[in-house]
Amino acid sequence: MADARGDDLAESLQNLFTSVSSMVKSELQGTNNQLDLLEKMNLRVAAEYDDLGDVAAGLRVFAEQMKSKSGGLDEFVGQMDAIEKQVSEFEAVISVLDRYVSVLESKVRAECRHHQHRRSNETLTE
């Protein structure tokens, strides 16, 4: 009977060790699966960062192109500002000339009226 008990005990211990071994093996497999998933996620993120690096490099080139183009436009903007200033000066001169012409027209009209009035007075006195 001692042998039967010893065999039962050995069998129970064998089952215990097998179960513990299976549990450890499953835990290790789960950890291994998590590490594989983490590696895939890292690779995916690295690929996205590479893509973002390419986009950033493209944006840098685009910004440099825009800067060089805007430098070329600065010359035209300066010319347009100069033209606008000249137009404003011409408008001021035209305004002064317009007032001067109005004054001259008034004087000419007054002189014409005065001259007509004088003629009518001369014809009446004759």
C-alpha angles and dihedrals in degrees: 000000000000087000091053090049090048091049091049090048092047090048092048091048090048090051090047093051091045091050092046089047091050091047093050090045091051091047091050091047090050090049090047090051090050090050091050090050091048090051091051091048091050091050091049093049091047090053090050091049089051089052090049089050089054091049091049091050090050091049091050091053090046091050091050091050091049090048092052091047092048088051088058090048092052089072091054092045089054091050091049091051090051091049091048090052091050091049090052091050091048090050090053091049091047090051091052091047091048091054090046091051090049090053091048091049090052091050092047091049091047091049091048091051091046091049092048091047090051092050092050090051091050093050091050093051094051 
